[in-house]
Amino acid sequence: MELSSTADQIVEQVTKSREWLLGLGESIVRHKPSADRWSIAEVVGHLVDSASNNHQRFIRAQEQESLTFPKYDQNSWATKNAWSSANWESLVELWFHYNLQLARVIRAIPSEKYSIPCTIGGNEPCALEWLATDYLDHLVHHLKKIEERVG
C-alpha cells in the first residue's frame, strides 16, 4: 500500500474536523463524563501526544535498521501537558497543524523503509507502514468518539 493514501486521509480527517471542533463551546470541551474519563479537550490533547510520539517513531525508524521505542503513559502525558486547561482554539490549531506535518512526513517515507521493524514498549514488532496506518485508525477512532459524545 502506498502511504501517500494514508497521508491524504489524515489531511482529510483533520481538515473536515477542524472547524467543527473549533465550534464546540467551552462547557462542552471541558466537561468530564466521569472522574476517570477525559474531557474533549483532553482527548484532543491526547491526539497531540500521539502525534508527537508517532512523529519521533516515523523519523527515527527511517534512520535505523529497526526501531525500539518506549511506550508512553497516555494518562500521565495528558496530565503533565495540562490539556484540560489549554486554550481550546490553540489546542485545536496545534493538533491540526501537527497532523499536516505528520502527513508530509508519512508521504515522504520511501517505500523501501515501509518494512522496518518497530518495537514499541513490550509489544511484538510491527512494520513502519503499519504504524502509519494505525496512527490514522487511532485518529479516526477518537474523532468518532468525540462526534458521538456531542451528538
KEMARZA-325395 format. One line per 3 residues: for each residue x, y, z of N, C-alpha, C, O. Coordinates in Angstrom, 3 decimals, decimal comma, padded with zeros to 6 digits. Each point is the difference from the previous one (the first is absolute). Layout:
X Y Z X Y Z X Y Z X Y Z | ...
# end
This chain:
000,849 -001,192 000,000 -000,849 001,192 000,000 000,886 001,245 000,000 001,021 000,043 000,687 | -001,399 000,921 -001,426 000,711 001,267 -000,004 -000,413 000,814 001,212 -001,191 000,172 000,260 | 002,162 000,326 000,479 -000,335 000,804 001,172 -000,512 001,389 -000,365 -000,506 000,716 000,864
000,631 -000,330 -002,125 -000,554 001,301 -000,389 -001,513 000,022 000,212 -000,565 001,048 000,313 | -000,089 -002,183 -000,480 -001,435 -000,090 000,257 -000,306 000,214 001,482 -000,965 000,681 000,347 | 001,785 -001,260 000,518 -000,154 000,201 001,442 000,176 001,480 000,335 -000,783 000,565 000,764
001,805 000,053 -001,334 000,241 001,426 000,232 -001,187 000,833 -000,471 -000,431 000,920 000,695 | -000,098 -001,241 -001,874 -001,161 000,726 -000,523 -001,201 -000,128 000,934 -000,731 000,966 000,217 | 000,536 -002,145 000,326 -001,132 -000,214 000,914 000,176 000,759 001,309 -000,979 000,483 000,569
002,204 -000,375 -000,089 000,249 000,802 001,211 -000,377 001,453 -000,276 -000,708 000,622 000,792 | 001,177 -000,088 -001,904 -000,326 001,386 -000,357 -001,509 000,171 -000,109 -000,551 000,980 000,502 | -000,116 -001,917 -001,149 -001,455 000,067 -000,150 -000,700 000,004 001,358 -000,897 000,810 000,234
001,299 -001,703 000,654 -000,635 -000,108 001,314 000,174 001,276 000,817 -000,967 000,508 000,567 | 002,186 000,010 -000,502 000,216 001,184 000,842 -000,608 001,246 -000,618 -000,443 000,898 000,715 | 000,419 -000,839 -002,035 -000,591 001,166 -000,662 -001,507 000,042 000,225 -000,557 001,055 000,301
-000,105 -002,207 -000,448 -001,459 -000,002 000,186 -000,389 000,153 001,472 -001,106 000,454 000,293 | 001,983 -000,818 000,630 -000,320 000,065 001,425 000,374 001,329 000,641 -000,579 000,374 001,020 | 001,512 000,329 -001,584 000,526 001,228 000,610 -001,091 001,017 000,325 -000,122 000,429 001,147
-000,656 -000,046 -002,124 -001,003 001,053 000,221 -001,046 -000,425 001,009 -000,437 000,795 000,831 | 000,035 -002,063 -000,909 -001,017 -000,450 000,926 000,514 -000,079 001,396 -000,730 000,278 000,952 | 001,977 -000,653 -000,805 000,583 000,014 001,344 000,084 001,432 000,523 -000,314 000,258 001,161
000,737 000,669 -002,017 000,106 001,404 000,431 -001,361 000,578 000,387 -000,075 000,929 000,804 | -000,983 -001,468 -001,364 -001,345 000,485 000,305 -000,584 -000,529 001,303 -001,066 000,449 000,421 | 001,740 -001,390 000,220 -000,512 -000,543 001,256 000,210 001,005 001,134 001,051 000,635 000,090
-002,038 -000,500 000,754 000,080 000,944 001,109 000,884 -000,492 001,139 000,273 -001,192 000,135 | 000,160 002,139 000,669 000,870 -000,301 001,141 -000,607 -001,041 000,936 000,695 -000,910 000,449 | -001,973 001,038 -000,156 -000,608 -000,951 000,942 000,016 -001,421 -000,557 000,104 -000,968 000,753
-000,206 000,852 -002,051 000,017 -001,320 -000,629 001,417 -000,582 000,023 000,175 -001,166 000,354 | 000,829 001,952 -000,721 001,357 -000,538 -000,108 000,658 -000,228 001,356 000,948 -000,779 000,101 | -001,436 001,445 000,939 000,597 -000,156 001,337 -000,720 -001,050 000,849 000,520 -000,420 001,034
-001,707 -000,004 -001,460 -000,792 -000,954 000,788 000,666 -001,369 000,048 000,352 -000,567 -001,034 | -000,184 000,038 002,253 000,508 -001,359 000,181 -001,199 -000,893 000,300 -000,698 000,220 000,990 | 000,449 -001,224 -001,831 -001,158 -000,881 000,219 000,058 -000,732 001,336 -001,037 -000,326 000,579
002,248 000,068 -000,091 000,197 -000,593 001,326 001,432 000,307 000,422 000,807 000,465 -000,804 | -000,503 -000,725 002,056 001,325 000,331 000,511 001,121 -000,726 -000,735 001,122 000,500 -000,080 | -001,426 -001,673 -000,455 001,044 -000,793 -000,660 -000,053 000,077 -001,534 000,675 -000,770 -000,684
-001,474 001,693 000,151 -000,066 000,176 -001,459 000,432 001,408 -000,363 -000,215 000,949 000,754 | 000,827 -000,833 -001,920 000,501 001,287 -000,453 -001,105 000,908 -000,512 -001,022 -000,461 -000,507 | 001,248 001,758 000,651 -000,830 000,995 -000,672 000,378 -000,020 -001,482 000,996 -000,615 -000,381
-001,779 001,277 -000,439 000,329 000,092 -001,430 001,340 000,717 -000,180 000,794 -000,384 -000,859 | -000,540 001,415 001,657 001,300 000,683 -000,083 001,138 -000,972 000,289 001,035 000,038 -000,666 | -001,220 -000,898 001,641 001,040 -000,977 000,322 000,151 -001,048 -001,108 001,105 -000,476 -000,258
-002,201 000,120 -000,388 000,080 -000,954 -001,125 000,807 000,626 -001,140 000,878 -000,650 -000,568 | -001,170 001,896 000,238 000,760 000,664 -001,070 001,457 000,151 000,428 000,904 -000,169 -000,818 | -000,668 000,483 002,082 001,369 000,040 000,504 000,684 -001,352 -000,132 001,171 -000,073 -000,372
-001,894 -000,992 000,675 000,534 -001,351 -000,173 000,384 -000,237 -001,460 001,012 -000,643 -000,278 | -001,808 001,155 -000,648 000,330 -000,144 -001,418 001,265 000,776 -000,361 000,736 -000,407 -000,898 | -000,477 001,518 001,585 001,261 000,718 -000,191 001,154 -000,846 000,541 001,045 -000,109 -000,641
-001,236 -000,492 001,823 001,032 -000,875 000,565 000,285 -001,172 -000,932 001,155 -000,377 -000,199 | -002,195 -000,187 -000,362 000,152 -001,107 -000,944 000,777 000,464 -001,225 000,886 -000,706 -000,480 | -001,214 001,885 -000,022 000,719 000,547 -001,154 001,473 000,197 000,345 000,875 -000,317 -000,806
-000,605 000,828 001,975 001,373 000,248 000,435 000,803 -001,292 000,086 001,117 -000,079 -000,512 | -001,682 -000,918 001,150 000,697 -001,280 000,133 000,178 -000,681 -001,347 001,065 -000,551 -000,282 | -002,090 000,584 -000,546 000,098 -000,642 -001,308 000,932 000,756 -000,938 000,653 -000,615 -000,844
-000,582 001,904 000,970 000,939 000,788 -000,793 001,418 -000,523 000,244 000,751 -000,249 -000,943 | -000,403 000,089 002,206 001,316 -000,547 000,352 000,192 -001,390 -000,610 001,056 -000,294 -000,561 | -002,062 -000,546 000,670 000,092 -001,365 -000,530 000,205 000,005 -001,510 000,861 -000,711 -000,517
-001,656 001,518 -000,192 000,066 000,024 -001,455 001,375 000,455 -000,498 000,515 -000,537 -000,980 | 000,069 001,516 001,646 001,314 000,503 -000,415 001,103 -000,958 000,430 000,839 -000,390 -000,813 | -000,836 000,011 002,078 001,081 -000,846 000,527 000,052 -001,367 -000,686 001,086 -000,530 -000,234
-002,229 -000,037 -000,085 -000,011 -001,310 -000,659 000,716 000,057 -001,347 000,634 -000,975 -000,403 | -000,729 002,094 -000,290 000,657 000,126 -001,300 001,517 000,131 000,111 000,718 -000,186 -000,982 | -000,239 000,504 002,173 001,432 000,208 000,211 000,729 -001,255 000,459 001,218 000,021 000,173
-001,955 -001,122 000,027 000,582 -001,209 000,565 -000,500 -001,225 -000,758 -000,904 000,092 -000,830 | 001,499 -001,222 001,125 -000,444 -001,268 -000,583 -001,242 -000,522 000,707 -000,794 -000,743 -000,578 | 000,636 001,145 001,843 -001,184 -000,341 000,776 -000,145 001,061 001,085 000,957 000,699 000,333
-002,149 -000,591 000,203 -000,265 001,017 001,015 -000,537 -000,666 001,258 -000,915 -000,821 -000,057 | 001,492 001,182 001,179 -000,569 -000,354 001,293 -000,293 001,324 000,683 000,893 000,825 000,192 | -002,154 -000,632 000,173 -000,436 001,286 000,523 -000,867 -000,253 001,229 -000,786 -000,947 000,012
000,916 001,777 001,018 -000,819 -000,239 001,187 -001,474 000,300 -000,240 -000,362 000,835 -000,829 | -000,457 -001,526 001,566 -001,426 000,313 000,025 -000,156 001,238 000,875 000,890 000,302 000,796 | -001,981 000,409 -000,924 -000,203 001,135 000,890 -001,296 -000,183 000,775 -000,956 -000,604 -000,487
000,944 001,133 001,693 -001,168 -000,064 000,876 -000,925 001,160 -000,382 000,228 001,146 000,385 | -001,268 -001,467 -001,147 -000,853 001,062 -000,549 -000,680 000,836 001,080 -000,179 001,203 -000,192 | -000,200 -001,791 001,306 -000,623 000,782 001,070 000,994 000,967 000,633 -000,334 001,148 000,291
001,545 -001,621 -000,084 001,042 000,860 000,557 000,309 001,160 -000,949 000,142 001,143 000,434 | -000,041 -001,439 -001,713 000,270 001,053 -000,977 -001,128 001,026 -000,029 000,255 001,203 -000,061 | -001,498 -001,674 000,105 -001,146 000,927 -000,027 000,033 000,929 001,214 -000,288 001,192 -000,113
000,638 -001,744 001,263 000,079 000,809 001,222 001,172 000,974 -000,061 -000,159 001,190 000,273 | 001,324 -001,698 -000,628 001,209 000,838 -000,007 -000,055 001,093 -001,063 000,612 001,056 000,165 | -001,331 -001,299 -001,243 -000,174 001,037 -001,021 -001,111 000,980 000,350 -000,181 001,004 -000,688
-000,562 -001,288 001,750 -001,080 000,882 000,477 -000,989 000,332 -001,119 -000,429 001,145 -000,146 | 000,074 -002,172 -000,645 -000,929 000,216 -001,112 -001,354 000,491 000,484 -000,690 000,713 -000,728 | 000,300 -001,074 001,926 -001,321 000,403 000,504 -000,146 001,518 000,103 -001,117 000,515 -000,037
002,228 000,202 000,167 -000,083 001,459 000,129 000,587 000,738 -001,200 000,115 001,225 000,026 | 000,255 -001,947 -001,064 000,574 000,651 -001,186 -001,053 000,840 -000,710 -001,179 -000,356 -000,025 | 001,608 001,457 -000,545 -000,896 000,824 -000,813 -000,534 -000,875 -001,134 000,775 -000,585 -000,757
-002,098 000,500 000,645 -000,623 -000,926 -000,949 000,407 000,279 -001,442 000,393 -000,921 -000,717 | -000,479 002,159 000,287 000,342 000,321 -001,392 001,459 -000,346 -000,283 000,307 -000,576 -001,044 | 000,585 000,919 001,954 001,423 -000,308 -000,188 000,236 -001,501 -000,049 000,807 -000,478 -000,797
-001,503 -000,263 001,643 000,142 -001,453 000,029 -000,446 -000,622 -001,328 000,692 -000,852 -000,558 | -001,840 001,281 000,066 -000,496 -000,543 -001,276 000,956 000,362 -001,130 000,269 -000,833 -000,866 | 000,242 002,047 000,857 000,926 000,409 -001,062 001,325 -000,768 000,091 000,569 -000,372 -001,026
-000,081 000,136 002,241 001,210 -000,810 000,174 -000,229 -001,401 -000,560 000,820 -000,512 -000,762 | -001,938 -000,103 001,145 -000,350 -001,337 -000,483 -000,098 -000,026 -001,527 000,534 -000,900 -000,647 | -001,216 001,888 000,081 -000,193 000,074 -001,447 001,345 000,111 -000,732 000,283 -000,777 -000,912
000,534 001,741 001,316 001,256 000,236 -000,706 001,012 -001,118 000,229 000,785 -000,322 -000,891 | -000,804 -000,270 002,083 000,908 -001,130 000,238 -000,362 -001,156 -000,931 000,890 -000,673 -000,520 | -002,160 000,439 000,307 -000,417 -001,072 -000,892 000,316 000,292 -001,459 000,284 -000,923 -000,763
-000,327 002,178 000,365 000,426 000,337 -001,359 001,484 -000,335 -000,172 000,411 -000,515 -001,040 | 000,387 000,812 002,068 001,421 -000,339 -000,059 000,188 -001,517 -000,042 000,804 -000,500 -000,787 | -001,531 -000,230 001,619 000,124 -001,459 -000,015 -000,376 -000,569 -001,370 000,626 -000,949 -000,472
-001,622 001,515 -000,151 -000,374 -000,461 -001,342 001,163 000,213 -000,971 000,264 -000,855 -000,846 | 000,434 001,992 000,964 001,174 000,241 -000,849 001,084 -001,040 000,268 000,607 -000,533 -000,928 | -000,373 000,252 002,214 001,018 -000,989 000,370 -000,370 -001,367 -000,563 000,839 -000,670 -000,603
-002,072 000,258 000,791 -000,447 -001,315 -000,467 000,102 -000,097 -001,524 000,447 -001,014 -000,536 | -000,858 002,063 -000,147 000,049 000,008 -001,464 001,440 -000,136 -000,506 000,232 -000,540 -001,082 | 000,729 001,029 001,865 001,401 -000,002 -000,425 000,756 -001,281 000,365 001,164 -000,152 -000,371
-001,810 -000,768 001,092 000,695 -001,247 000,361 000,214 -000,824 -001,273 -000,961 -000,333 -000,694 | 002,209 000,007 000,392 000,258 -000,825 -001,188 -000,577 -001,409 000,181 000,037 -000,554 001,099 | -000,557 -000,006 -002,160 -000,642 -001,319 000,097 000,948 -001,072 000,518 -000,447 -000,959 000,630
001,733 001,097 -000,879 000,943 -001,001 000,503 000,138 000,040 001,528 000,595 -000,902 000,590 | -001,135 001,933 000,045 000,042 000,109 001,466 -001,287 -000,528 000,658 -000,050 -000,138 001,222 | -000,972 -000,153 -002,006 -001,294 -000,430 000,538 000,119 -001,215 000,927 -000,738 -000,107 000,979
001,647 -000,790 -001,281 000,067 -001,262 000,748 000,946 000,054 001,201 000,204 -001,023 000,653 | 000,371 002,171 -000,348 000,895 000,102 001,167 -000,759 -000,469 001,239 -001,086 000,502 000,286 | 001,652 -001,464 000,452 -000,696 -000,485 001,199 000,081 001,018 001,146 001,066 000,534 000,308
-002,208 -000,287 000,300 -000,112 000,959 001,096 -000,582 -000,703 001,220 -001,076 -000,594 -000,063 | 001,797 000,671 001,164 -000,475 -000,579 001,251 -000,325 001,150 000,945 000,865 000,814 000,323 | -002,113 -000,756 000,112 -000,457 001,064 000,893 -000,307 -000,630 001,355 -000,873 -000,860 000,117
001,607 001,304 000,906 -000,182 -000,604 001,314 000,326 -001,478 -000,086 000,979 -000,387 -000,639 | -001,782 -000,432 001,272 000,222 -001,440 -000,024 -000,783 -000,721 -001,075 -000,075 -001,228 000,016 | -000,515 001,963 -000,956 -000,821 -000,616 -001,044 000,853 -000,718 -001,039 001,207 000,220 -000,105
-001,867 -001,078 -000,652 000,652 -000,677 -001,113 000,386 001,048 -001,053 -000,688 001,010 -000,147 | 001,771 -001,242 -000,574 000,385 000,942 -001,052 -001,087 000,117 -001,077 -000,708 -000,961 -000,301 | 000,603 002,135 -000,253 -000,910 000,253 -001,119 000,773 000,818 -001,028 001,035 000,585 000,318
-001,531 -000,545 -001,531 000,665 000,759 -001,062 -000,318 001,490 000,142 -001,063 000,380 000,492 | 001,998 000,443 -000,929 -000,207 001,446 000,001 -001,283 000,357 -000,752 -000,738 000,887 000,432 | 000,467 -001,551 -001,526 -001,231 000,246 -000,765 -001,229 -000,222 000,878 -000,947 000,784 -000,053
000,956 -001,843 000,857 -001,122 -000,281 000,891 -000,157 001,110 001,030 -001,122 000,398 000,313 | 002,239 000,108 000,219 -000,080 001,098 000,977 -000,719 001,207 -000,593 -000,817 000,634 000,666 | 001,124 -000,327 -001,909 -000,617 001,163 -000,647 -001,497 -000,212 -000,204 -000,792 000,906 000,262
000,399 -002,080 -000,721 -001,433 -000,254 -000,211 -000,733 -000,122 001,340 -001,162 000,390 000,109 | 001,831 -000,921 000,894 -000,598 -000,083 001,331 -000,194 001,395 000,589 -000,973 000,242 000,714 | 001,884 000,664 -001,005 -000,147 001,383 000,457 -001,301 000,591 -000,548 -000,763 000,626 000,735
000,520 -000,829 -002,013 -001,235 000,481 -000,612 -001,214 -000,642 000,666 -000,961 000,697 000,325 | 000,989 -002,003 -000,120 -001,123 -000,699 000,639 -000,276 000,558 001,396 -001,156 000,178 000,383 | 002,209 000,094 000,368 -000,117 000,556 001,353 -000,638 001,390 -000,047 -000,881 000,315 000,800
001,328 000,497 -001,730 -000,548 001,342 -000,188 -001,492 -000,062 -000,306 -000,794 000,701 000,627 | 000,415 -001,530 -001,581 -001,404 -000,149 -000,401 -000,841 -000,509 001,173 -001,108 000,487 000,226 | 001,623 -001,451 000,510 -000,710 -000,549 001,167 -000,371 001,111 000,980 -001,150 000,097 000,428
002,124 000,738 -000,076 -000,270 001,047 000,984 -000,918 001,097 -000,553 -000,829 000,540 000,733 | 000,969 -000,217 -001,992 -000,904 001,008 -000,577 -001,447 -000,503 -000,009 -000,927 000,768 000,256 | 000,736 -002,053 -000,550 -001,357 -000,568 000,048 -000,553 000,032 001,415 -001,181 000,286 000,200
002,024 -000,577 000,781 -000,453 000,026 001,399 -000,406 001,412 000,410 -000,983 000,179 000,719 | 001,734 000,822 -001,172 -000,377 001,390 000,308 -001,337 000,322 -000,657 -000,877 000,588 000,634 | 000,716 -000,968 -001,899 -001,273 000,253 -000,708 -001,165 -000,644 000,735 -001,055 000,615 000,153
001,238 -001,840 000,300 -001,049 -000,698 000,741 -000,343 000,724 001,294 -001,164 000,066 000,397 | 002,164 000,463 000,243 -000,197 000,677 001,281 -000,801 001,283 -000,139 -000,846 000,311 000,838 | 001,123 000,436 -001,912 -000,690 001,287 -000,159 -001,307 -000,137 -000,786 -000,804 000,930 -000,060
000,609 -002,106 -000,540 -001,261 -000,255 -000,719 000,015 000,639 -001,312 -000,972 -000,103 -000,748
# end
